[in-house]
């Protein structure tokens, strides 16, 4: 291990604890020499890209050969995969046979472009539906292929899932963020919640002066209470419901509401929703809507640290890393009672779960009135994230999964055992799994 790698691991040990890093090292030693390729659909915007920006160098520091590939496609491909996303989350969508053919064609072309890397990898981790069909077009695969679904797949629209299921069954294993998100599949399934990196620009410590200057630059009053929702402009994040909740709560308490976010490169819907939010906020007192660029991590960090309350009133949610980020900064979160938000917001302890704008308004009023309770919840929230949702735990889980898959999915891993994992070796001409 070189000096830079050792320094990186020491940094994480300082925050997550020496035991967390020791566990990663033990698991990584058993995977010595493994070549790992992550594939997703965007290099910026959204939780998957943020996780991979931190996960890849950390796995490299542990001695694995890790790379990250991003598939490319025309705008209409991402329109189709956005419909996939909605359909997999249970909404009726309209997709034609031509749409499915274009989706497959893009995956075929991308498989051809990436074939050498994918064929020779010991582990290929495919993130979400966009690149899922790559497996169909990479024959004679050497390693284990794992499908990582970040979406709530509990009640999918049938035609979309039927199409996707045809290739998902070919994978050696799949990963979901929560047990409830999964579907019956003929291979092992693993539950691995997402995570945040405490050292990224979005989560690193900021001085009070940095936070103050950011608020002033945005035209906000640092002396007045602040309620913040940080999200992509997406109908499932219910920004209109947040504006309604603020309108109700403001009858009893004065505060500033900020709705801030941007879009992901693979999400063509953001501009339309942003315009809807602008119209809903028009004429509303103390409502600020900011469309942020993809690299506005420091601004997001400062807004979350300045907030008295962070809200994430999602109607459907895969996991909700903005909740994790806010809790890490010691903020109580008012979250929609859906998806991974329920895994993070322990009702009445790290925040409140709500179902309606009226419920959100009630909790905003309560937390702004009771400052001591607000601070106590924030303290519990930060510790809950430290124990459960930092990148060190996430990498540890991936390493354990890889060992489990190549050892035949044992129920228990003995870290003290010696030796390394044995990789599969496909015979020339062997057909795809």
Secondary structure, DSSP 8 states (H G I E B T S, - for coil): --HHHHHHHHHHHHHH-HHHHHHHHHHHHHTTT-EEEEEES-SSSSHHHHHHHHHHHHHHHTT-EEEEEE----HHHHHHHHHHHHHHTT------HHHHHHHHHHHHHHHHHHHHHHHH-SEEEEETTTTGGGGGG--S--SEEEEE--S--TT--HHHHHHHHHHHTTSSEEEESSGGG----SSEEEE----B-TTSTTTS---HHHHHHHHHHTT--TTS-EEEEE--S-GGG-HHHHHHHHHHHTTT---EEEEEE---TT-TTHHHHHHHHHHHHTT-TTEEEEE--TT-HHHHHHHHHH-SEEEE--SS-S--HHHHHHHHTT--EEEESSTTHHHH--BTTTEEEESSHHHHHHHHHHHHH-HHHHHHHHHHHHHHHHHHSBHHHHHHHHHHHHHHHHTT--S---TT--S--------TT----
